Amino acid sequence: MNWLDNLPLEPVNKLLNPIADSLGQGIGGIFYWIFQKPIKFKIIKEAEVQDLANKTAERLQKIPEENRDTSNRGLLMKTIEEAQYAISEGDLRTMFANLIASSADNRKNEVISPRFPTILSQISPTDAKALQIIHNQPGYQLPFGFLKIEYNDANRGSRKIAPYLALAYDNSVLPANEANLNNLVSLGIINCKEDFWLTADHYTKQYELIKEVLFNSNIPIEDRKDGKLKMTKGIINTTDFGFNFFKCIF
């Protein structure tokens, strides 16, 4: 039995349909060459492959014919190959489908770095949700704050006693801890700048809200006695590399 017999038919029809142009057929061939063994040995679920294939096909079909470009087949193969490591997560499947399509779109593929698919394979579902929220913010940026204590004994200096609290434009809390943000910083997508702040009136009010929430949090009594609590403002913003990344995955 040919391995294609074990694959879901719908994505095969969408990506390898004779009425599709050579772009869809070429990507379809790469797609199924990469996924044949993981499916055969049940390492990944057919439904997840089908979902990725369907989403990819839908996005490919939206690229105007004059903008279709498969000249960088190595990048296409790398992107599809990396997708298998994140295929179990819905948000990441969607991002990979967008990136595969962007790789075949000459309006976007000039800014694609070979690191993009590797980055997607290295982020968690929480990282992905945080990126979606950051992408949806005005200017791809948002405010955050954290508490530190400045000890009465100058020899003890100061230390952070509460984690970052970041707010989206609608005042919802960014669902990411510092480990998530540190990962996104290390990947070059965002910056977390302490002692910097946004000055527009809306953000000024948000910093006041962050301060109120932090000062009403559960701070140990000994910390309150040993020094002065102070909130440090900050900004989460997107790097130039991150702008290009967002352009290709959203």
Secondary structure, 3 states (H helix, E strand, C coil): CCHHHHCCHHHHHHHHCCCCCHHHHHHHHHHHHHHHHHHHCCCCCHHHHHHHHHHHHHHHHCCCHHHECCCCHHHHHHHHHHHCCCCCCHHHHHHHHHHHHHHCECCCHHHCCCHHHHHHHHCCHHHHHHHHHHHCCHHHEEEEEEEEEEECCHHHCEEECCCCEEECCCCCECCCCHHHHHHHHHCCCEEEEECCCCCCHHHHHHHHHHHHHHHCCCCCHHHHHHEEEEEEEEEEEECHHHHHHHHHHC
